[in-house]
């Protein structure tokens, strides 16, 4: 009979939720994944004629159009088609009809409006059936975000809590983090992050049409999680002062941050540091259906001048000269990896992609970073989109120390302290243990292949010309710089040095350690040792000096000597930040003009006393707070 209308719709939330792994989302509307069918039961006002079909319309975003693939009009048919929206009649009893709808595996993600009408009715008689949300689908082999392993999908898409690793290379600490992607309002908030982006504000229809592409979506999110250009979610603060906000060390998850941003009318939340940005981005991308994990890099380079080296300038006491040192090496840095195909680069670069929401350097005029293929980083293909040189430097830069003399000359100082890019870590699949994934980013330290990749990266980034042992690097844009012994270490001196803790460093206690110096020759040597110490942030930025002393040391042939160093609690307590970190430096000046810089990063442990009703047995009552 003509004039049949849809009178009601059953979205079959439990059946569809189970099939689409979306039953955890608490929102009122149906949430499904692209490239996979879902069922609806429609009640009609009467029987459809045998010739009649139902015509469905789906649309997303403002000014939805078929040309932009943000709108589709399709009718019930016998078969599903892979690359288009389809509707197939599953069953009919009386006036009730069950329809299977399916979206293409490259459909735009987001909130859709679904309408329907009988084919006999006029176009403008569409009945709005309601809204549903369409997400990326790592279970669908044709989706760019497809991930083959079910265990990995459970971990990287559906697990709503995890572990973030921080600390220093020799003392890595685990902290729990609540991602909470299935908590109240979080899906709405994640979709609104996309809508708040400058790309959407400038041209909403075009922006929405690009949301089929995980490369586009993840790059937008990496810009929006920090507040630097766009009133994004989190405001960074690395000065150690957190007035008017929450210390980055006090957050334990993303939910409170995202809800505060949303309820505060998109006012950036104070304050974040790298692990906070990474935790929030992991929540957003898992929520949207992209497999994502949090990755920590220890001794992470921040190479501002893009010469693939961290150039640190120090004075004769080994103190960092902040005015001259633009590059830095953070004790650790945390970013994300997301898993998807790189249609723009080719299949060999599919898989894990680095994304970094911490605002460090601008990319295309915006504080955003990635996606950069992890495979491209390992192979030195730093010219490929996006931000390869910065990420390559984070894990591969050479750490070069320069002594800046009073006459403004500089000389290279031997320092064996730091290799960049150590113990790159992420949480294991299915457990809380730490997995070292350094091998995904680079070949073994010191191997021929590692140096080959480094040279390849240098050649891709610069035109390199050599004269003897000097190298002229010509950067894009015409500016150039000399690099002495571009790939060679400084000359190894005839003494060796190392700091050793004599007691574990405990907050509230004096620090007891020694500088152990060894004469590597069979002749006696005199060494001037200039010691300095400073409280630092995890970025190794000095806060306040707490030690400054000199020693004249005579070393007999092959002799080892220990110089005791004590730093009292009263010396460091006023200037220690919440990072609880101290950097010690010893500039060792040997008689023949040789110089050795020895450094040690110390993280102080918290100890608490557990009060008991009975007296504690000997050795009980003290334990480190994890």
Secondary structure as GFF3:
##gff-version 3
##sequence-region A 1 626
A	DSSP	beta_strand	6	10	.	.	.	ID=ss1
A	DSSP	alpha_helix	13	20	.	.	.	ID=ss2
A	DSSP	beta_strand	30	33	.	.	.	ID=ss3
A	DSSP	beta_strand	37	44	.	.	.	ID=ss4
A	DSSP	beta_strand	54	60	.	.	.	ID=ss5
A	DSSP	beta_strand	71	77	.	.	.	ID=ss6
A	DSSP	beta_strand	86	93	.	.	.	ID=ss7
A	DSSP	beta_strand	96	102	.	.	.	ID=ss8
A	DSSP	beta_strand	110	118	.	.	.	ID=ss9
A	DSSP	three_ten_helix	123	125	.	.	.	ID=ss10
A	DSSP	beta_strand	127	135	.	.	.	ID=ss11
A	DSSP	alpha_helix	150	153	.	.	.	ID=ss12
A	DSSP	pi_helix	154	158	.	.	.	ID=ss13
A	DSSP	beta_strand	161	168	.	.	.	ID=ss14
A	DSSP	beta_strand	171	178	.	.	.	ID=ss15
A	DSSP	alpha_helix	186	196	.	.	.	ID=ss16
A	DSSP	alpha_helix	198	202	.	.	.	ID=ss17
A	DSSP	alpha_helix	204	209	.	.	.	ID=ss18
A	DSSP	alpha_helix	214	224	.	.	.	ID=ss19
A	DSSP	beta_strand	234	236	.	.	.	ID=ss20
A	DSSP	three_ten_helix	248	250	.	.	.	ID=ss21
A	DSSP	alpha_helix	255	263	.	.	.	ID=ss22
A	DSSP	beta_strand	269	272	.	.	.	ID=ss23
A	DSSP	alpha_helix	274	288	.	.	.	ID=ss24
A	DSSP	beta_strand	292	302	.	.	.	ID=ss25
A	DSSP	beta_strand	309	314	.	.	.	ID=ss26
A	DSSP	beta_strand	328	340	.	.	.	ID=ss27
A	DSSP	three_ten_helix	347	349	.	.	.	ID=ss28
A	DSSP	beta_strand	351	355	.	.	.	ID=ss29
A	DSSP	beta_strand	370	373	.	.	.	ID=ss30
A	DSSP	alpha_helix	374	379	.	.	.	ID=ss31
A	DSSP	alpha_helix	388	396	.	.	.	ID=ss32
A	DSSP	beta_strand	398	404	.	.	.	ID=ss33
A	DSSP	beta_strand	410	413	.	.	.	ID=ss34
A	DSSP	beta_strand	422	427	.	.	.	ID=ss35
A	DSSP	beta_strand	434	436	.	.	.	ID=ss36
A	DSSP	alpha_helix	438	441	.	.	.	ID=ss37
A	DSSP	alpha_helix	448	461	.	.	.	ID=ss38
A	DSSP	beta_strand	463	467	.	.	.	ID=ss39
A	DSSP	beta_strand	470	474	.	.	.	ID=ss40
A	DSSP	beta_strand	480	484	.	.	.	ID=ss41
A	DSSP	beta_strand	495	501	.	.	.	ID=ss42
A	DSSP	beta_strand	511	519	.	.	.	ID=ss43
A	DSSP	beta_strand	525	536	.	.	.	ID=ss44
A	DSSP	beta_strand	542	555	.	.	.	ID=ss45
A	DSSP	beta_strand	560	567	.	.	.	ID=ss46
A	DSSP	alpha_helix	569	572	.	.	.	ID=ss47
A	DSSP	beta_strand	581	590	.	.	.	ID=ss48
A	DSSP	beta_strand	595	603	.	.	.	ID=ss49
A	DSSP	beta_strand	607	609	.	.	.	ID=ss50
A	DSSP	beta_strand	622	624	.	.	.	ID=ss51
###
